[in-house]
């Protein structure tokens, strides 16, 4: 038995190596109440060992490092980043379109068709300053559309991972790939 503090995070590589070598690995999680002061690596190791000693193996925390769980964690984090960036770009596009005279109807919500229109080369016309502004809008529109495609791919990956990790979860009412991944 090898007890590793942070077996699913900082100790993930060590965990994988120990498991590959045939060891049973548990995630040693010392209670916050029994941590020593001052906190050192040595005192953490001693406390982790005391938490594991005398505990039946079946009751020890099993690490979730590697495999589909690691992939799921990466996909969820990537999705959050892409969603945040996507919303920021869409808000910026709305702001630019409403504050710059491009001859567009700014009383209606900027939809996906409108954003696609910004990627057309024929849209970049006008005096040199307007061309610069339109090029920036085109760059933002391209990035937004690329993020939409990446988010769709991410959702498909999440669906595959959630189905593998928790079969039947996606059959539940109101549980989709993103919610199921969380």
Wavefront OBJ file of the C-alpha trace (Angstrom):
o trace
v 0.000 0.000 0.000
v 1.304 3.433 -0.965
v -0.364 6.493 0.589
v 0.074 9.665 -1.459
v -1.209 13.053 -0.404
v -2.735 14.738 -3.452
v -2.827 11.490 -5.447
v -5.390 12.962 -7.848
v -3.630 16.291 -8.321
v 0.038 17.054 -7.638
v 0.785 13.400 -6.950
v -1.014 12.081 -10.042
v 2.150 11.062 -11.904
v 3.593 9.322 -8.845
v 0.229 7.611 -8.349
v 0.228 6.294 -11.903
v 3.825 5.053 -11.577
v 3.054 3.274 -8.282
v -0.079 1.652 -9.742
v 1.847 0.587 -12.861
v 4.421 -1.039 -10.557
v 1.603 -3.066 -8.945
v 1.088 -1.116 -5.721
v -2.312 -0.341 -4.262
v -2.504 3.442 -3.889
v -4.692 5.502 -1.610
v -5.113 9.259 -1.416
v -3.861 10.310 2.033
v -5.913 13.269 3.176
v -4.854 14.506 6.603
v -7.653 16.215 8.476
v -7.298 19.977 8.629
v -7.961 19.788 12.371
v -4.855 17.722 13.053
v -2.373 19.604 10.891
v 0.718 20.691 12.744
v 2.149 24.149 13.003
v 4.387 25.129 11.406
v 3.318 23.242 8.303
v 6.211 21.422 6.599
v 6.458 18.637 4.044
v 7.797 16.335 6.751
v 4.947 17.096 9.174
v 2.413 16.641 6.346
v 3.927 13.226 5.522
v 3.750 12.107 9.154
v 0.130 13.273 9.500
v -0.835 11.566 6.226
v 0.730 8.308 7.432
v -1.117 8.473 10.767
v -4.422 9.024 8.951
v -3.863 5.874 6.874
v -2.504 3.563 9.577
v -5.171 1.344 11.068
v -7.760 2.206 8.426
v -9.122 -0.742 6.426
v -8.039 -0.514 2.783
v -11.659 -0.576 1.620
v -12.322 2.642 3.554
v -9.325 4.539 2.186
v -9.877 7.151 -0.492
v -9.042 5.779 -3.904
v -7.310 8.252 -6.260
v -9.095 9.265 -9.399
v -6.026 10.156 -11.371
v -5.711 9.377 -15.053
v -8.079 7.813 -17.539
v -11.572 9.119 -18.229
v -11.826 11.101 -14.972
v -8.703 13.103 -15.817
v -10.017 13.696 -19.330
v -13.369 14.781 -17.886
v -11.664 17.257 -15.562
v -9.664 18.715 -18.452
v -12.750 18.969 -20.659
v -14.799 20.746 -17.958
v -12.008 23.258 -17.321
v -11.558 23.861 -21.053
v -15.301 24.357 -21.461
v -15.391 26.984 -18.709
v -12.537 28.880 -20.346
v -14.110 28.698 -23.812
v -17.543 29.776 -22.530
v -16.045 32.739 -20.684
v -14.075 33.828 -23.758
v -17.077 33.283 -26.045
v -19.347 35.488 -23.908
v -16.674 38.185 -23.712
v -16.264 38.206 -27.500
v -20.007 38.310 -28.117
v -20.377 41.229 -25.684
v -17.488 43.038 -27.347
v -18.997 42.501 -30.792
v -22.328 43.850 -29.563
v -20.592 46.872 -28.076
v -18.605 47.647 -31.232
v -21.594 47.213 -33.529
v -23.745 49.505 -31.362
v -21.108 52.230 -31.037
v -19.658 52.233 -34.549
v -21.664 53.306 -37.589
v -21.508 50.278 -39.876
v -24.972 50.954 -41.272
v -26.432 48.015 -39.347
v -29.732 47.832 -37.468
v -28.560 48.002 -33.869
v -32.065 47.699 -32.436
v -32.076 43.936 -32.950
v -29.990 41.375 -31.136
v -26.804 40.355 -32.908
v -27.513 36.780 -34.024
v -25.269 34.081 -35.439
v -26.145 35.022 -39.024
v -25.059 38.585 -38.290
v -21.812 37.371 -36.791
v -21.164 35.162 -39.844
v -21.736 38.184 -42.088
v -18.737 39.863 -40.416
v -16.426 37.098 -41.701
v -17.169 37.829 -45.362
v -14.319 39.626 -47.183
v -16.906 41.815 -48.946
v -17.859 43.261 -45.545
v -14.450 44.951 -45.129
v -15.007 48.217 -46.997
v -14.820 51.935 -46.258
v -12.183 54.498 -45.430
v -8.921 53.240 -43.872
v -10.187 53.735 -40.312
v -13.458 51.947 -40.966
v -11.533 49.105 -42.632
v -9.415 48.740 -39.464
v -12.545 48.649 -37.319
v -14.186 46.109 -39.622
v -11.041 43.950 -39.604
v -11.155 43.857 -35.800
v -14.835 42.878 -35.918
v -13.947 40.155 -38.436
v -11.173 38.852 -36.179
v -13.571 38.711 -33.226
v -16.287 37.055 -35.315
v -13.842 34.410 -36.570
v -12.722 33.673 -33.015
v -16.318 33.495 -31.761
v -17.326 31.048 -34.510
v -14.235 28.926 -33.879
v -15.105 28.789 -30.169
v -18.671 27.708 -31.020
v -17.265 24.786 -33.006
v -14.850 23.883 -30.194
v -17.660 24.051 -27.625
v -19.770 21.687 -29.751
v -16.843 19.247 -29.967
v -16.260 19.611 -26.219
v -19.907 18.760 -25.555
v -19.619 15.587 -27.659
v -16.478 14.605 -25.724
v -18.214 15.267 -22.401
v -21.139 13.111 -23.480
v -18.803 10.241 -24.334
v -16.902 10.544 -21.037
v -20.013 10.876 -18.850
v -21.549 7.844 -20.559
v -18.375 5.853 -19.891
v -17.962 6.940 -16.259
v -21.637 6.927 -15.220
v -23.777 4.834 -17.596
v -27.424 5.860 -17.433
v -26.785 9.300 -15.932
v -27.654 11.059 -19.186
v -30.979 9.188 -19.274
v -32.127 11.141 -16.234
v -34.484 14.063 -16.744
v -32.700 17.408 -17.275
v -29.198 15.899 -17.154
v -27.173 16.632 -20.241
v -23.476 16.121 -20.966
v -22.351 19.377 -19.356
v -24.458 18.987 -16.208
v -23.532 15.319 -15.953
v -19.844 16.185 -16.177
v -20.076 18.517 -13.227
l 1 2 3 4 5 6 7 8 9 10 11 12 13 14 15 16 17 18 19 20 21 22 23 24 25 26 27 28 29 30 31 32 33 34 35 36 37 38 39 40 41 42 43 44 45 46 47 48 49 50 51 52 53 54 55 56 57 58 59 60 61 62 63 64 65 66 67 68 69 70 71 72 73 74 75 76 77 78 79 80 81 82 83 84 85 86 87 88 89 90 91 92 93 94 95 96 97 98 99 100 101 102 103 104 105 106 107 108 109 110 111 112 113 114 115 116 117 118 119 120 121 122 123 124 125 126 127 128 129 130 131 132 133 134 135 136 137 138 139 140 141 142 143 144 145 146 147 148 149 150 151 152 153 154 155 156 157 158 159 160 161 162 163 164 165 166 167 168 169 170 171 172 173 174 175 176 177 178 179 180 181 182
